[in-house]
Amino acid sequence: MGKPDFAIDFGTANTRVVSSSGGVLFDEPSLCCFTGQANRGELVAAGSAVRSMLDRTSGSMRVVRPLNRGVLSDIAAARDYLAYAVRSSVGQRRLRSFRAIIGVPADATNAERSALLTAANDAGLGSVQLFAEPLVAALGADIPIDRPQGTMIVECGAGTTEAAILSLGGICAAASLRGGGDALDVAISDFLHFRHKFLIGASTAEQAKRDLVKMLHEGVDAGVDIRIKGRNLATGLPAAIGVPVGDLHPVVEKHVAGIAAMVVNLLGQIPPELSRDIHDGGIVLTGGSAAIGLVSRAVAEATGLTVMVAGNPAHCVALGLQKALAH
């Protein structure tokens, strides 16, 4: 396909466009707002401008995420969002002349990969090549993946959490959990719904997660409340409630326990020489959710191995794609 012009980290929560020389050209939420019919709607806004519109649209307007659980869920939204992201990065030039690489989950099916390529082509891009995200995340974390030595990476994204064993520049074994950090938002929302008959939106659930993780990291008393605003389902009225940190702690523990179990299961499937390498080198966490300290703690306790969080974990895929452009 020739040397790529730029790379796209097309994520469930955020999308970044990077070039080999100019660094990050675009970094905005992966959100679109349409008006009109579901299949023939008109794009009203995209990216950062849509964040404040979540759960606040009226009439025929609707907010759409192009990706769900790490893969394409709306090909039309993906097409329009990619066109917006690239034009925001390179200007109103003819996109057919541009070549790009895009990160995808390692376990993406052929149909999912084909849908993404179709969306990129419909957006006006020229040649597009897909790269497995665990590989580029390892590059972004400065892990030497070309050596004949096993390394393990856990990419904790918003839409999917992937664990991969890498050696000689390839993926020897991989496992994934679809859901990622967004699944924890949903779990918190469901807990409030069923336990407290209290309804909150996606943005409030994400903020509650951030507040909870910060308080758990700081070791606050379990009786301290997190203040959350939403709608009381018993009265139907707007309200605010205080939920003790100790009540929400099991929700986070269940989430991170699933990640730890996936890692343990993958380690049980690899050859002994790779096991020896990982015993010596430990496990590296990347992705935005890697900043949740409970994840590294749970993986370390479940495996007995050293677990490290990469520097700038949320940007490891974008940084890895940028390095791939240079080669």
Secondary structure, 3 states (H helix, E strand, C coil): CCCCCEEEEECCCEEEEEECCCEEEEEEECCEEEECCCCCCEEEEEHHHHHHHCCCCCCCCEEECCEECCEECCHHHHHHHHHHHHHHHHCCCCHHHCCEEEEECCCCCHHHHHHHHHHHHHCCCCCEEEEEHHHHHHHHCCCCCCCCCCEEEEEECCCEEEEEEEECCEEEEEEEEECHHHHHHHHHHHHHHHHHCEECCHHHHHHHHHHHHHHHHHCCCCCCEEEEEEEECCCCEEEEEEEEHHHHHHHHHHHHHHHHHHHHHHHCCCCHHHHHHHHHHCEEEECHHHHCHHHHHHHHHHHCCCEEECCCHHHHHHHHHHHHHHC
